[in-house]
Amino acid sequence: MNYYIHGHNNKLQLAWQHWRAEAPQRINNKDRRSDADIVRLQWQLNF
């Protein structure tokens, strides 16, 4: 999601990403699949 405050010179961005490993990892003789939810808030200023 992007919010433009003054055109492209002042922009606020919110992003959500669900990440999952392609292959399981072997930990303590058990297969474990890694995954994560990532939220990013970013403010961009151009001069």
C-alpha positions as CSV (number, residue, x, y, z in Angstrom):
1,M,0.0,0.0,0.0
2,N,1.4,3.4,-1.0
3,Y,0.3,6.8,0.3
4,Y,1.6,9.8,-1.7
5,I,1.6,13.0,0.4
6,H,3.1,15.4,-2.2
7,G,3.3,13.4,-5.4
8,H,6.3,11.2,-5.5
9,N,8.5,13.5,-3.3
10,N,7.0,12.3,0.0
11,K,5.7,8.8,0.1
12,L,4.7,6.4,2.9
13,Q,4.7,2.6,2.2
14,L,3.3,-0.3,4.1
15,A,4.1,-3.9,3.0
16,W,3.3,-7.4,4.4
17,Q,5.1,-10.5,3.2
18,H,4.6,-14.1,4.2
19,W,7.9,-16.0,3.7
20,R,8.3,-19.8,3.6
21,A,11.4,-21.8,3.0
22,E,11.4,-23.9,-0.2
23,A,12.8,-27.0,1.5
24,P,12.6,-28.1,5.2
25,Q,15.7,-28.0,7.3
26,R,17.0,-30.9,9.3
27,I,17.2,-30.0,13.1
28,N,17.7,-32.6,15.8
29,N,16.9,-35.4,13.3
30,K,13.5,-33.8,12.5
31,D,12.5,-31.9,9.4
32,R,11.4,-28.4,10.2
33,R,9.9,-25.9,7.7
34,S,10.9,-22.3,8.3
35,D,8.4,-19.5,7.7
36,A,8.0,-15.9,8.8
37,D,5.6,-12.9,8.5
38,I,7.3,-9.7,7.7
39,V,5.7,-6.2,8.1
40,R,7.6,-3.2,6.7
41,L,6.7,0.5,7.1
42,Q,8.8,2.8,5.0
43,W,8.9,6.6,4.6
44,Q,10.6,8.0,1.5
45,L,11.6,11.7,1.0
46,N,13.1,13.1,-2.2
47,F,14.7,16.5,-2.4
